[in-house]
Amino acid sequence: MTMGESSAQSFCLKILVAKDENKVIMAESDKEFIEVLFSFMVMPIASAVRCTRNCVSEEIGCLDNLYESIENLDINFLQDKSFQDVLLNPRSAAEIYCKNLEMNLTESGCYDFYVCHNKECKVISCYKIGKCRCGKALTQRLEITPCSRFFPEVKGVFLKSTARFIITDDFKVMPVATMADLTLLSELGKYGKVEERTIKIGRNEVLNLLKRSLISKMPLSETFLEPSIDKSNIELLDMKHGPDGMDPPLKVMDFWDGKPKICLKLIFDKVKGIVLYAVAEEDFVNMLCTFLTFPLGYIFNQFPLLSFEGCMGNLHKSIEGTDINMFFHEERKEMLVNPKLTPGLAYPINLIGIEEATIPSQSSTFSPLLDAMILWSKPINCENQKVFGGFIKGPATFLVMDNLEVKPLSPISVKLLVDRLMVPLSDIGEQEVILDEKKAMRLLAASLASNHALTSTFLHKERNVDNW
């Protein structure tokens, strides 16, 4: 049984607790636990939502609602009935490394790959969806087990074996061997009674850390100490600390500049300045579906200054700032800092240009198949790209709530919704808007940072998306 298959049941951590403040100041751990934390970066968003649904009651922005909507969507709206499982249980592009983790949270149990019968096309997908550019279906299946010779001989996972790290309560990680921890130690004087504890944590605690790092600034304290910090006011803070300030009325952008865009209709409360719901076609819901397949780290790579209730951005910055030569195995830092999409899930019409993990040319026997997957830095070859028309079957019209709850449009559902919101008809406005590449990126960030993703995207003041 391999390390990834056995999955350690617990990790041993040393934590330093400020007793009067009931706060974990920091924790100390060896690399095995830190590698599990680092694997959060390559975990698909859907996997993070699915794994943490039973941890704490708070939602991860709008992502829980989006996940549940796809879970409950009638499969007749999907291009293929298998797409529901693809969206709810996407594979990680880093699965060949994560299989060696002491606790693998991204384990899919499937290592199949699909290729075109025309070996000159050199197209490989993790899924039997779409077609090759040559027009042929990707039907040739390569069944590969973790112990197969197709898997590269991976020594370790991400970090070198001698590394040991400190983790602060706000998820900053630093090697013990650096001088950075001295700055942290110098701040200990502001605490009264300080106590060292040794604790064992298992899968439940790690998943709790994952979710709390997405919704809290104190994931260690809230996971390891009782009572938990009161977070009853977070919902009230959502609009204040969202991506931007409000700026109605809406403005329709020029649709005719040759660039791909998606058109949808917003129904909004003119008095409160919030979106009630949107009426959209399958192209918009297709794009929302792709969010579930994105690795978590992609958001923090694209939005290093993203303001949200969690602190996982600190983990991404810690990885980015750690010396690659001293602590990381070659090329694996880039895998964490700039994670890519699982091969086969690129959606050509998607407004967000996330790259697939690339697989360069293979021999006729495909023996170098997975060895080639470590070449993350090369952009995908568009000439050999897989043709994929999206997950949602059209034509279809959907009702999309401000919190990204999605359901098929029906007059009954609209009537019930308006009655439930108790908004006078005189206060309701209607506006056609255009979703372009810039606003698609804003929507992606808002899906994590806000419970009002549509409002944050379309009713907030414009500013450079890179400065979120």
Secondary structure, 3 states (H helix, E strand, C coil): CCHHHHCCCCEEEEEEEECCCCEEEEEEEEHHHHHHHHHHHHCEHHHHHHHHCCCCCCCCCCHHHHHHHHHHCCHHHECCCCHHHHHHCCCCCCHHHHCCCCCCCCCCCCCCEEECCCCCCCCEECCCCCECCCCCECCEEECCCCCCCCCCCCCCCCECCCCEEEEECCCCEEECCCCHHHHHHHHHHHCCCEEEEEEEECHHHHHHHHHHHHHCCCHHHHHHCCCCCCCCCHHHHCCCCCCCCECCCCCCCCCCCCCCCEEEEEEEECCCCEEEEEEEEHHHHHHHHHHHHCEHHHHHHHCCCCCCCCCHHHHHHHHHHCCHHHHECCCHHHHHHCCCECCCCCCCCCCCCCCECCCCCCCCCCCCCCHHHHCCCCCCCHHHCCECCCCECCCCEEEEECCCCEEECCHHHHHHHHHHHCCCHHHEEEEEEEECHHHHHHHHHHHHHCCCHHHHHHCECCCCHHHC
